[in-house]
Amino acid sequence: MSRSRIIIADDHTFVRVGLKELINKDPDLMVVAEAKNGQELLDVLVNKKCDLVVMDISMPEMDGVTAIQEIRGKYPKLKTLILSMLKDYTHFHEVMARGACGYMVKDDAPEQLPSAIKTILQGKKFVSPSVATMLAERELRSLNESVPSLEILTRREKQILTMIAKGIPNKNIASRLKISIRTVEHHRGNLTDKLGFKDPTSLIKYAIEKGII
């Protein structure tokens, strides 16, 4: 049985060396290429076939978030595992929403990287235990704070909330949805009344927390 082909993308040479050694020790896995940043990774992928990419978020020239978006568009079947020092919700949500298959904290790599890669190659998701704990605690806090459910919004209100959260002006929202600006303003008023948020920043925060952008 052939070994699964892995590409590593990280701007620190010593990290790439360590990851390569760790992955190549597994008889089922093999590192076939390395990249120092997202742009170099995309260049490598033109000529190098692989099954999964392990990459950092913070890289020069093109970061991991942008790289994932590019990969998803050009290589929709290619799986990606984010390996990062960061374990906050914002970064986790950002990469997973753009198509990452897993999120691992670098401290967990020595013990869990090969098994995480295999889990993803089997079509499953992987999340580091510490990140999973953070997500669970966040959800519990959300429940305790009685944050309004998305279920109270209509389909149109959800559409408009998504666009507001993306910073799209009322005029452009109206144009995209083929409705009047006054109707958009009416829906915004309904959102404020139902969710209890008085400013756009709170609406954006709510949309991110609910995972709709």
N, C-alpha and C positions, 0 to 999 in steps of 0.2 A: 504493500500500500504506500502511495507517495505521500511525502510530508506536505502539510499545508504551508503555503508561502506567505510570509509576513514582511511588511515594510515598516520601518521605524522612522518617525519624523520628530526630531527634537533638536533645539539649537545648541544643546550642550554635548560636546563630544564624549565626555566621560559617562554621561547618562546613556547615550546610544551604545557605547561599548558594553556597559553593564547589562543593558536590556538584551542586547544581541547574545551575550554569553548565556544569560538566563533562558532565553527562548530556545537557543540552539541545543541546550542540554536535553530538551525534551525530544524523544525520538520521533514524535509526530509533527514537530514544527521546525521551520527553517526560515531564517531571515535572508531575504533575497536582495534587499537594497536598503539604503538609508537616505535621509534628507534632512537638511538643516532648517528648513522652513516650509511653509505651505506651498509657496510657488515652486520651490525645488521638488517638492513631493509631486505636484501636478506634472512637472516635466518628466520625472522618473516614470510615472504611471503611463505615459504615452507609449513607452517601449518595454515596460516590465510588468508582466502579469503577476497578480497576487490575490490572495483570498481575504486578507484582512490588513488594515493599517492601524498601527499603534501610534498615537500622536499626542503631543502636548497642546495646550490651549495657547499659551503665551509664546509666540515665536515672531521673529522679525520678518519684514517684507509681506508676509501673509500669515495671519494667525490661524489657529485651529478652527475657530468658528467659521471663518470665511472659507477655509479649505474644505470643511465638511459640506458646506453648501455647494461648492463647486463639484466635489466628488459625487454628491447625490444626483446632480444634474447630468454629469458625464458618464458616471459608472454606477448606476442605480443598484446593482447587485453587490457591489463591493462593501464589505462590512468595516466599521470603524470602532475602535476602542480609545476613548480619551484617557490619558494618563497624566494627572495633574496634581500639583501641591494644593490647589484650591478645592475647598469642599463647602462652598456656599450655594444657596439655592439658585441665585441668579445665573451663575456659570453653568451649573448642572442643567437647569431648564433650557438655557440658550442652546447648548450643544445637542441635547436630546431632542428638542423640538425641531432641530435642523437635520435630524437623521442619524445621530450617533447610536450605536448599538450597546454601548456600555460606558461606564464612568468609574475609573479606578483612581484612588489616591495613591501617589507614588510610594508612600510608606508601606503600602500593602503589596507592592509588586514582588518583592523577594519570595513571598510565600504563595501569592495568589495569581500572578500574571499568566503562567501557562494554562491553569485551569480556567481562568476567565476567558482567555482566547478560545479555548475549546468549547466553552459554554456558548459563546457568541456564534461560533462556526456551526453549532448545532441548531441555530435559529432562535436562540433565547437571548434575553437581555441580561446584562451583569451590572450590578451596582455595589461598590465597596460597602462593607458593613457600617463603617462610620458615616458614610453619606446616607445610607438607608435609615440609620438612626436619626440623623438630622431631619430627614424628610418626614419621618413618623412624628417627631416632636413638633415639627412645624404644623402638621395636619391636626395634631391634638390641640395646639394653641389656637388654630383657626376655628376649631369646633367650640372651644371654650369662649372664644370672643364672639361667637354667634354671627359670623360673617354671612351675609345674605347668600342664598343659593342661586346659581345660574337659572334654576328651574323657574324662578319667578319672572324671568324675562321672556319676551316674545322672540320669535326668530329674527324679526327685523331689528329689534333692540339689540340683540346679540351681534348682528352684522355691524350696526352703527357703533357699538361699544368697541368692537375690534378695530374699526377704522379710527376712532378717536384715540385709542391706545397707541396706534401707529403714527399719530400726529397728523392725520389727514384733515385738512380744513373742511368746514361745513359745505362750502361751495363744491369742492371736489367729491365729497360724499354724496351730495345731491346728484351730481352728474353721473357718478358711477351707478347709483341705484335708480336713476331716472325718476327722481322725486324732487319736490321743491325744497329750497333751503328752509322755508318755513316749516315743512314737515320734518326735516332733520332736526330743527330746533325743538319741535314738539317732542320728538323721540328722546332728545337729550334731556329735556325736562322730566320725562317719564323715568329715565335712568336715574336721575338725581333723586326723584321722589322715592323710587323703589329701593335703591341701594343706600340712600342716606348720605351720599357723598356730595359735597358742595363745590369741589374744585376738580379740574381735569387731572391733576397729579394723583389724586385718590382713585379716580376711575382707572388710570393707567396701572397703578399698583394693584388694584383689584383684578384687572384683566390678566396681569402677569401671574398673580397668585392662583387664579383659576385655570391658567394654562391655555388661554384662548388666543394668545399671540406668541 
